[in-house]
Amino acid sequence: MELANILAERAVLFYPDTTAKRQLFEDLATRAAELTGYPKADILAAINGREELGSTGLGNGIAIPHGKLPGLKGVTALFARLDHPIEFDAVDDQPVDLVVLLLAPTGAGADHLKVLSRVARLLRTDNVVDELRQTDDPAQMHAILTQSLLGTYAA
């Protein structure tokens, strides 16, 4: 499953004014609800519930919050770039400015894990991360993310 298949261009967001993890999760849950038709409160509960198990901040300013939702039609991704990094309790104690939210149906074990692994691998590619940090254009961010998995930035 390619990121291009689960990340719509309208799911790529630039947040110049987000200052806290809670605010980010609220904003992402709102957009995810619009994209999926799933209730915002349920999305927020799923990602907050997963975050309570341990931070999804991977280090190097990157986080991949995720959650599973019963009845969701398929794996869905949202990407956000923050203008100002926020505290995220990441493994390296560094603030986060690049976030990929992944939502999956409750029974999507293997698909969910494959996407999570691909996104983590992609965001360990320095030139991809550098390009994402140098633009505030959602269309360009979408192109960077989706073309990267198609071989343009093969790691």
C-alpha positions as CSV (number, residue, x, y, z in Angstrom):
1,M,0.0,0.0,0.0
2,E,1.5,3.2,-1.2
3,L,1.2,6.5,0.6
4,A,-0.1,8.0,-2.6
5,N,-3.2,5.7,-2.2
6,I,-4.0,6.9,1.3
7,L,-2.8,10.5,1.5
8,A,-5.2,12.8,-0.4
9,E,-3.8,16.2,-1.4
10,R,-6.4,17.9,0.8
11,A,-5.0,15.8,3.7
12,V,-1.7,17.7,3.6
13,L,-1.7,20.6,6.0
14,F,0.5,23.5,7.0
15,Y,0.0,24.8,10.5
16,P,1.8,28.1,11.0
17,D,0.2,28.8,14.4
18,T,0.0,25.5,16.3
19,T,1.7,25.7,19.6
20,A,0.8,22.5,21.5
21,K,0.3,18.8,20.9
22,R,-3.3,18.9,22.2
23,Q,-4.1,21.7,19.7
24,L,-2.5,19.7,16.9
25,F,-4.5,16.6,17.7
26,E,-7.7,18.6,17.8
27,D,-6.9,20.1,14.4
28,L,-5.9,16.8,12.9
29,A,-9.0,15.1,14.3
30,T,-11.2,17.8,12.8
31,R,-9.7,17.4,9.3
32,A,-9.7,13.6,9.6
33,A,-13.4,13.6,10.5
34,E,-14.1,15.7,7.4
35,L,-12.1,13.3,5.2
36,T,-13.4,10.1,6.6
37,G,-16.9,11.0,7.8
38,Y,-15.9,9.4,11.1
39,P,-16.8,11.3,14.3
40,K,-14.1,13.7,15.5
41,A,-14.5,12.6,19.1
42,D,-13.8,9.0,18.2
43,I,-10.7,9.9,16.1
44,L,-9.4,12.1,18.9
45,A,-10.0,9.3,21.5
46,A,-8.1,6.8,19.3
47,I,-5.0,8.9,18.8
48,N,-5.0,10.1,22.4
49,G,-5.4,6.6,23.6
50,R,-2.5,5.4,21.6
51,E,-0.4,8.4,22.7
52,E,-1.0,7.5,26.3
53,L,0.8,4.2,25.7
54,G,3.9,6.1,24.8
55,S,4.9,9.0,22.6
56,T,4.7,8.5,18.8
57,G,7.5,11.1,18.5
58,L,10.2,9.2,16.6
59,G,13.0,11.8,17.0
60,N,14.5,14.3,14.5
61,G,11.3,16.4,14.8
62,I,9.1,13.7,13.4
63,A,6.0,12.0,14.9
64,I,3.6,9.4,13.6
65,P,0.5,9.4,15.8
66,H,-1.9,6.6,14.9
67,G,-5.0,4.9,15.9
68,K,-7.5,2.2,14.9
69,L,-11.2,2.8,14.5
70,P,-14.0,0.2,14.1
71,G,-15.8,0.5,10.8
72,L,-13.3,2.8,9.1
73,K,-13.3,2.0,5.4
74,G,-9.6,1.9,4.9
75,V,-6.2,3.2,6.1
76,T,-6.1,7.0,5.9
77,A,-3.2,9.3,6.3
78,L,-2.9,13.0,7.0
79,F,0.4,15.0,7.0
80,A,1.1,18.2,8.8
81,R,4.1,20.5,8.8
82,L,4.3,22.9,11.7
83,D,5.9,26.3,11.3
84,H,7.1,26.2,14.9
85,P,8.1,22.8,16.4
86,I,6.1,21.7,19.5
87,E,6.8,19.6,22.5
88,F,5.9,16.0,21.8
89,D,7.7,13.9,24.4
90,A,9.7,12.4,21.5
91,V,12.3,9.7,22.1
92,D,15.1,12.3,21.6
93,D,13.3,15.0,23.7
94,Q,13.3,17.3,20.6
95,P,10.2,19.2,19.5
96,V,8.3,18.0,16.5
97,D,7.4,19.8,13.3
98,L,6.6,17.0,10.8
99,V,3.6,14.8,11.6
100,V,1.9,12.0,9.8
101,L,-1.4,10.8,11.3
102,L,-2.4,7.3,10.4
103,L,-5.9,5.9,11.0
104,A,-6.8,2.3,10.2
105,P,-9.7,0.0,10.6
106,T,-9.7,-2.1,13.7
107,G,-8.9,-5.3,11.8
108,A,-6.2,-3.8,9.6
109,G,-3.2,-5.2,11.5
110,A,-0.8,-6.0,8.7
111,D,-1.8,-3.1,6.4
112,H,-1.5,-0.6,9.3
113,L,1.9,-1.9,10.3
114,K,3.2,-1.8,6.7
115,V,2.1,1.8,6.2
116,L,3.6,2.8,9.6
117,S,6.9,1.2,8.6
118,R,6.9,2.8,5.1
119,V,6.2,6.2,6.5
120,A,8.8,5.9,9.2
121,R,11.4,4.8,6.6
122,L,10.5,7.6,4.3
123,L,10.8,10.2,7.1
124,R,14.3,8.9,7.9
125,T,15.4,10.1,4.4
126,D,17.3,13.3,5.0
127,N,16.6,15.0,1.6
128,V,12.8,14.2,1.9
129,V,12.7,15.7,5.4
130,D,14.7,18.7,4.3
131,E,12.4,19.4,1.3
132,L,9.3,19.1,3.5
133,R,10.8,21.6,6.0
134,Q,11.6,24.1,3.2
135,T,8.1,24.5,1.8
136,D,4.8,25.7,3.2
137,D,2.9,24.7,0.0
138,P,0.6,21.7,0.7
139,A,0.6,20.6,-2.9
140,Q,4.4,20.5,-3.0
141,M,4.5,18.6,0.3
142,H,2.0,16.1,-1.1
143,A,4.2,15.6,-4.2
144,I,7.3,15.2,-2.1
145,L,5.6,12.6,0.1
146,T,3.9,10.6,-2.7
147,Q,6.7,10.7,-5.3
148,S,9.2,9.7,-2.6
149,L,7.6,6.4,-2.2
150,L,7.5,5.9,-5.9
151,G,11.3,5.9,-6.2
152,T,12.3,9.6,-6.7
153,Y,14.0,9.6,-3.3
154,A,14.7,5.9,-2.8
155,A,16.5,5.4,0.5
